[in-house]
Amino acid sequence: MKKKLSELTLEELEKREKTVRSILIGGSISMFVLLAVLVYLIFKTQLFVLVAVMPALFVTILPGVIILIWIKAEIKSRNQ
């Protein structure tokens, strides 16, 4: 069962921050590759409808960014 951020120790928070950051970096790299492939397909096939998929690539990373912000805020509040 997952604990709330306020119930975690500082070491657990730092570990979770590192894990989430690693996942976001890996996800961002794969999204960049997918974006490059998508742009190539748009120009190669002239299917400009595929442009609508581009914002969805960035929206998929948004929850991870929000979680990382929450974790950093909790760490900052504990260090004060």
C-alpha positions, -999 to +999 in steps of 0.1 A: +000+000+000+013+034-009+020+059+018+012+096+016+042+119+011+038+132+046+042+097+061+075+090+043+110+096+058+133+121+042+155+093+028+124+076+013+114+110-003+148+115-018+148+080-032+114+085-047+124+118-061+154+102-078+132+074-092+106+098-105+132+120-121+148+090-138+115+078-152+108+114-164+141+116-182+137+082-198+101+091-208+112+125-222+139+109-243+115+084-257+089+111-263+114+131-282+122+102-305+085+096-310+080+132-319+108+131-344+093+100-360+059+116-360+072+148-378+090+126-403+057+107-410+038+139-413+060+153-440+066+119-457+029+109-460+013+144-460-011+133-433-013+165-414-040+150-392-011+134-372-003+169-359-032+163-334-012+135-318+017+159-308+001+175-278-008+141-264+029+132-262+035+160-238+003+155-218+015+119-209+045+133-190+025+159-170+014+136-141+050+126-135+061+163-134+033+171-110+044+142-087+080+154-088+069+190-079+050+176-049+079+155-037+103+185-040+079+207-021+077+181+007+115+178+009+118+215+010+092+219+038+111+193+059+145+209+054+133+243+067 
